[in-house]
Amino acid sequence: MSYKSLNEIFFKIEIGAGDILLIGSDVTLLALESLRNGEKFNAENFIDCIIEKVGDNGTIMFPTYNWDFCKGVGFDYNKTPSKTGALTTVALKRKDFKRTKHPIYSFAVWGKDQRYLCNLENVSSFGSDSPFGYLHKQNAKMLIIGLDYQRSFTFVHHVEEMEKAPYRYHKNFTAPYINEDGIEDVRTYSMYVRNLKPEVFTQINPIGNELERQGASHHFIINTVDFYLIDLPKAYRIIKDDIVYNGGKRLHIVTE
């Protein structure tokens, strides 16, 4: 996909100078659509186009999550791959991006707040001192590309932890950790996980629909590909209300 074509896409989405932007993506459909138009999708161009949109005062974050640490598999800051899509893998390889430290929920970061985010020492995956807390406090946006809420909107778990959703609890995970300098030790990190008795299943699309209804999320279809642009502080308030006043019924289901 040419740089010109990408600019045409981002012209339709309200991303501007100084924005803090979290991007969740599956670019498979975007790449296929490019081929139909006689072009080849270029991930580097795609990332460069977003950088151009937010400018020097902006910050871009790609999720580079890997859940193997939860199984006792060691995390290597420089080598453990992202399991959250092709764009995130490309971002990790770029010299202008740097990875945050959490072994389960890390991010590849570019821009103004890169140093701050990559110096965070949060133990909890979703706590107030995590990158998710930063996104809430700094009036960030999330752009979802080619995915639905269920497969991308991890921010809901930050709200669940902060508002103490009763169908989840803190669980610790311990495994080897190799830091950026290649030094290994054993570390413990936590996650606010779903209850298993009775078993809780995450369902996020219903809250996504509510975000759209209340104007916190805007859905675009561009060249047959779904895009969602979410105002994260507005989303936080709506998700909080669902947890506090609706028992989180738009976020989970329980099976006996």
C-alpha positions in Angstrom: 0.0 0.0 0.0 1.5 3.3 -1.1 2.2 6.2 1.3 -0.4 8.3 -0.6 -3.1 5.6 0.0 -2.3 5.4 3.7 -2.6 9.2 4.0 -6.0 9.0 2.5 -7.0 6.4 5.1 -5.7 8.5 8.0 -7.3 11.7 6.7 -10.7 10.1 7.5 -9.7 9.2 11.1 -9.3 12.0 13.7 -5.7 11.5 14.6 -3.6 14.6 15.0 -0.5 16.3 16.2 0.4 15.5 19.8 -2.0 12.5 20.1 -1.1 9.6 22.4 -2.2 6.6 20.4 -2.5 2.9 21.3 -2.9 0.7 18.2 -4.3 -2.8 18.1 -4.3 -4.4 14.7 -4.6 -7.3 12.3 -3.5 -5.9 9.0 -4.4 -9.1 7.0 -7.5 -7.6 5.4 -5.7 -4.3 4.8 -3.0 -6.2 3.0 -5.5 -8.2 0.9 -7.3 -5.0 0.0 -4.1 -3.4 -1.1 -3.4 -6.4 -3.4 -6.8 -6.0 -5.0 -5.8 -2.4 -5.8 -2.5 -3.5 -7.4 -0.4 -2.4 -4.4 1.6 -4.2 -1.8 1.1 -3.4 1.9 4.2 -2.0 3.5 4.2 -2.1 7.3 7.1 0.3 7.6 5.2 2.9 5.5 2.1 2.3 7.6 4.0 3.0 10.9 5.8 6.0 9.3 2.4 7.5 8.3 1.1 7.3 11.8 4.3 8.9 13.1 3.8 11.7 10.7 0.2 12.2 11.9 1.0 12.5 15.6 4.3 14.4 15.1 7.2 15.0 17.5 4.9 15.8 20.5 2.9 12.6 20.1 3.4 9.1 21.4 2.6 5.8 19.7 2.2 2.4 21.4 1.9 -1.1 19.9 1.0 -3.9 22.3 3.7 -6.6 22.3 2.0 -9.0 24.6 3.3 -12.5 25.3 1.6 -14.7 27.9 4.3 -17.4 28.2 5.6 -15.9 31.5 2.3 -17.0 33.0 3.3 -20.6 32.2 6.7 -20.2 33.9 8.6 -19.6 30.6 11.3 -17.0 31.0 11.0 -13.5 29.5 13.9 -12.1 27.5 13.5 -8.3 27.0 15.4 -8.4 23.7 14.2 -11.7 22.3 10.8 -12.7 23.5 8.4 -12.1 20.5 5.2 -10.3 20.4 2.1 -12.4 20.0 -0.2 -9.5 19.0 0.2 -9.1 15.2 2.6 -8.3 12.4 2.8 -4.6 13.0 3.9 -5.1 16.5 6.7 -7.4 15.4 7.9 -4.8 12.9 7.7 -2.0 15.6 9.9 -4.1 17.9 12.6 -4.4 15.2 12.7 -0.6 14.5 15.4 1.4 16.2 13.1 4.3 16.9 10.8 2.1 19.0 11.6 0.8 22.5 9.9 -1.9 24.6 8.4 -1.4 28.0 9.5 -3.8 30.8 6.5 -5.9 31.9 7.0 -9.5 30.7 3.3 -10.1 30.0 1.8 -6.8 28.9 4.7 -4.9 27.2 4.4 -2.2 24.5 6.7 -1.0 21.7 6.8 2.8 22.1 7.7 5.7 19.9 7.7 9.4 20.7 7.6 12.0 23.4 6.9 9.8 26.4 9.0 6.8 25.3 11.5 7.2 28.1 8.8 7.6 30.8 6.9 4.5 29.7 10.0 2.4 29.2 11.3 3.3 32.7 8.1 2.1 34.4 8.6 -0.8 36.9 4.9 -1.8 37.3 4.4 -5.2 38.8 0.7 -5.4 38.1 -0.3 -5.8 34.5 -3.2 -3.3 34.6 -2.6 -1.1 37.7 -2.5 2.6 38.0 1.3 2.7 37.6 1.1 0.6 34.3 1.1 1.9 30.7 -2.7 1.4 30.9 -2.9 3.8 33.8 -0.8 6.3 31.7 -3.2 6.0 28.8 -6.2 6.9 31.0 -4.5 9.8 32.8 -3.0 11.3 29.6 -6.3 11.4 27.6 -5.1 8.9 25.0 -6.9 7.3 22.1 -6.9 3.7 20.8 -7.1 2.9 17.2 -8.3 -0.7 16.4 -7.6 -1.9 12.8 -9.1 -5.1 11.4 -10.2 -6.5 14.7 -13.3 -6.3 16.9 -13.3 -5.2 20.6 -13.1 -8.8 21.8 -9.7 -9.4 20.3 -8.1 -6.0 21.0 -9.6 -3.9 23.7 -7.4 -5.0 26.7 -7.9 -1.6 28.3 -11.1 -2.9 29.9 -9.0 -5.0 32.3 -7.3 -1.8 33.6 -10.8 -0.5 34.5 -11.8 -3.8 36.0 -8.7 -3.8 38.3 -9.0 -0.1 39.3 -12.7 -0.6 40.1 -12.2 -3.9 41.8 -14.5 -6.0 39.5 -15.6 -8.9 41.8 -15.4 -11.5 39.1 -11.6 -11.1 38.9 -8.7 -11.4 41.4 -5.0 -10.7 41.6 -2.7 -13.7 40.7 1.1 -13.7 40.9 3.3 -15.3 38.2 7.0 -16.1 38.8 9.6 -17.0 36.1 13.1 -16.1 34.9 13.6 -12.6 33.5 16.4 -11.4 31.3 16.6 -7.6 31.2 17.7 -5.2 28.5 21.4 -5.7 29.5 21.2 -9.5 29.4 21.2 -9.9 33.2 19.0 -12.7 34.4 17.1 -13.0 37.7 13.7 -14.5 38.9 10.8 -12.0 39.1 7.2 -12.0 40.1 4.5 -10.1 38.3 0.7 -10.0 38.8 -2.4 -10.0 36.7 -6.0 -9.3 37.5 -7.4 -12.6 36.2 -10.9 -14.0 35.8 -12.5 -16.3 38.3 -12.6 -20.0 37.5 -15.2 -21.1 40.1 -17.7 -20.2 38.9 -16.0 -19.8 35.6 -16.0 -16.3 34.0 -15.7 -15.7 30.3 -14.6 -12.3 29.0 -17.0 -10.7 26.5 -16.0 -7.3 25.4 -18.1 -6.6 22.2 -21.2 -5.6 24.3 -19.3 -2.8 26.1 -17.8 -1.8 22.7 -21.4 -1.4 21.4 -22.2 0.8 24.4 -19.1 2.9 23.8 -20.3 3.6 20.3 -23.8 4.4 21.5 -22.4 7.0 23.9 -19.9 8.5 21.5 -16.7 7.2 23.1 -15.9 5.0 20.1 -16.4 5.7 16.4 -16.5 3.0 13.9 -15.3 3.5 10.3 -15.2 1.0 7.4 -12.5 2.1 5.0 -11.8 -0.1 1.9 -13.8 -3.0 3.6 -11.6 -2.9 6.7 -13.0 -2.0 10.2 -11.4 0.8 12.1 -12.5 1.9 15.6 -11.2 5.1 17.3 -11.8 5.1 21.0 -11.5 8.0 23.5 -10.0 6.1 26.4 -10.9 8.4 29.3 -14.5 8.5 28.1 -14.4 4.7 27.7 -13.1 4.4 31.2 -16.2 6.2 32.7 -18.6 4.0 30.7 -16.8 0.8 31.6 -16.7 1.9 35.3 -20.4 2.5 35.3 -21.1 -0.9 33.9 -19.0 -2.5 36.6 -20.5 -0.4 39.4 -24.1 -0.2 38.4 -24.6 -3.2 36.0 -22.4 -5.9 37.6 -20.0 -5.8 34.6 -22.6 -7.6 32.5 -21.3 -6.0 29.3 -17.9 -7.3 30.1 -18.3 -10.9 31.2 -20.6 -13.9 31.5 -20.6 -16.6 34.2 -21.1 -20.3 33.7 -22.0 -22.6 36.6 
